[in-house]
Amino acid sequence: MQLFVKVLLGAATFEREITLDDNVGMLEKAARMLGAPRIADKLAIADIVGVDETLGKSVLNTAKRFGKARFAQKTFPRSRDTGLRAQSH
């Protein structure tokens, strides 16, 4: 079994980097699974009007509050067929 790791360098934290228009549905679902309805509602609105700079900070703060590893597990659940599901940009 071979494992490969891809490292990406970003200008901001992971949570801010993935807070994109294409990812808000995934992030909203993760927030609801964690029991964070306020940020989930913000993400639902962003799905309609688009993402702004403040939303990335809110997602980061939510990840810190619930634990960044736990947030990542809810955001990118394992799949038997495809491994981690993430959207690239």
MIPA-816615 format. One record per residue (C-alpha): x, y, z; residue in one letter; residue number from 0. Coordinates in Angstrom, 3 decimals. Layout:
BEGIN
X:X Y:Y Z:Z aa:A i:NUM
...
This chain:
BEGIN
X:0.000 Y:0.000 Z:0.000 aa:M i:0
X:1.410 Y:3.359 Z:-1.014 aa:Q i:1
X:0.438 Y:6.605 Z:0.630 aa:L i:2
X:0.987 Y:10.015 Z:-0.859 aa:F i:3
X:0.738 Y:13.369 Z:0.817 aa:V i:4
X:0.133 Y:16.581 Z:-1.063 aa:K i:5
X:1.133 Y:19.767 Z:0.714 aa:V i:6
X:-0.370 Y:23.084 Z:-0.278 aa:L i:7
X:0.904 Y:26.433 Z:0.892 aa:L i:8
X:-1.835 Y:28.931 Z:1.573 aa:G i:9
X:-1.907 Y:32.597 Z:2.415 aa:A i:10
X:-4.308 Y:32.004 Z:5.322 aa:A i:11
X:-5.413 Y:29.229 Z:7.662 aa:T i:12
X:-6.953 Y:26.069 Z:6.225 aa:F i:13
X:-10.452 Y:27.025 Z:7.373 aa:E i:14
X:-10.245 Y:30.429 Z:5.713 aa:R i:15
X:-8.794 Y:28.916 Z:2.538 aa:E i:16
X:-11.656 Y:26.435 Z:2.100 aa:I i:17
X:-14.393 Y:28.993 Z:2.805 aa:T i:18
X:-15.321 Y:29.402 Z:-0.852 aa:L i:19
X:-18.638 Y:29.654 Z:-2.662 aa:D i:20
X:-18.281 Y:26.045 Z:-3.858 aa:D i:21
X:-17.727 Y:24.732 Z:-0.315 aa:N i:22
X:-20.404 Y:26.505 Z:1.752 aa:V i:23
X:-22.871 Y:23.603 Z:1.517 aa:G i:24
X:-20.255 Y:21.177 Z:2.820 aa:M i:25
X:-19.247 Y:23.592 Z:5.601 aa:L i:26
X:-22.880 Y:24.221 Z:6.543 aa:E i:27
X:-23.493 Y:20.485 Z:6.892 aa:K i:28
X:-20.389 Y:20.110 Z:9.074 aa:A i:29
X:-21.470 Y:23.019 Z:11.296 aa:A i:30
X:-24.932 Y:21.505 Z:11.772 aa:R i:31
X:-23.405 Y:18.111 Z:12.613 aa:M i:32
X:-21.258 Y:19.800 Z:15.266 aa:L i:33
X:-24.236 Y:21.635 Z:16.755 aa:G i:34
X:-23.264 Y:25.125 Z:15.599 aa:A i:35
X:-26.533 Y:26.515 Z:14.204 aa:P i:36
X:-25.489 Y:30.190 Z:14.029 aa:R i:37
X:-22.538 Y:29.599 Z:11.706 aa:I i:38
X:-24.596 Y:27.018 Z:9.795 aa:A i:39
X:-27.239 Y:29.691 Z:9.178 aa:D i:40
X:-24.549 Y:32.169 Z:8.049 aa:K i:41
X:-23.232 Y:29.552 Z:5.637 aa:L i:42
X:-26.738 Y:28.886 Z:4.305 aa:A i:43
X:-27.123 Y:32.603 Z:3.571 aa:I i:44
X:-23.668 Y:32.674 Z:1.934 aa:A i:45
X:-24.841 Y:29.870 Z:-0.348 aa:D i:46
X:-27.317 Y:32.412 Z:-1.752 aa:I i:47
X:-25.427 Y:35.725 Z:-1.585 aa:V i:48
X:-21.816 Y:34.533 Z:-1.732 aa:G i:49
X:-18.881 Y:34.359 Z:0.655 aa:V i:50
X:-17.251 Y:37.434 Z:2.157 aa:D i:51
X:-14.041 Y:37.873 Z:4.183 aa:E i:52
X:-15.776 Y:37.752 Z:7.561 aa:T i:53
X:-17.245 Y:34.303 Z:6.896 aa:L i:54
X:-13.797 Y:32.686 Z:6.715 aa:G i:55
X:-12.976 Y:34.084 Z:10.148 aa:K i:56
X:-16.292 Y:32.774 Z:11.508 aa:S i:57
X:-15.537 Y:29.315 Z:10.124 aa:V i:58
X:-12.065 Y:29.427 Z:11.693 aa:L i:59
X:-13.506 Y:30.481 Z:15.074 aa:N i:60
X:-16.033 Y:27.633 Z:14.900 aa:T i:61
X:-13.251 Y:25.149 Z:14.153 aa:A i:62
X:-11.268 Y:26.439 Z:17.126 aa:K i:63
X:-14.309 Y:26.250 Z:19.423 aa:R i:64
X:-15.150 Y:22.653 Z:18.527 aa:F i:65
X:-11.585 Y:21.511 Z:17.925 aa:G i:66
X:-9.908 Y:21.851 Z:14.562 aa:K i:67
X:-9.409 Y:18.101 Z:14.115 aa:A i:68
X:-13.038 Y:17.342 Z:14.944 aa:R i:69
X:-14.203 Y:20.098 Z:12.583 aa:F i:70
X:-12.040 Y:18.670 Z:9.788 aa:A i:71
X:-13.440 Y:15.171 Z:10.398 aa:Q i:72
X:-16.987 Y:16.475 Z:10.000 aa:K i:73
X:-16.070 Y:18.570 Z:6.966 aa:T i:74
X:-14.229 Y:15.817 Z:5.083 aa:F i:75
X:-15.763 Y:12.469 Z:6.135 aa:P i:76
X:-14.027 Y:9.290 Z:4.962 aa:R i:77
X:-15.602 Y:7.491 Z:2.074 aa:S i:78
X:-14.983 Y:3.825 Z:1.327 aa:R i:79
X:-14.634 Y:4.506 Z:-2.383 aa:D i:80
X:-12.934 Y:7.869 Z:-2.731 aa:T i:81
X:-11.017 Y:8.604 Z:0.481 aa:G i:82
X:-11.276 Y:12.204 Z:1.590 aa:L i:83
X:-13.783 Y:14.330 Z:-0.229 aa:R i:84
X:-12.542 Y:17.829 Z:-0.820 aa:A i:85
X:-13.056 Y:20.394 Z:-3.497 aa:Q i:86
X:-9.964 Y:21.802 Z:-5.106 aa:S i:87
X:-9.734 Y:25.380 Z:-6.247 aa:H i:88
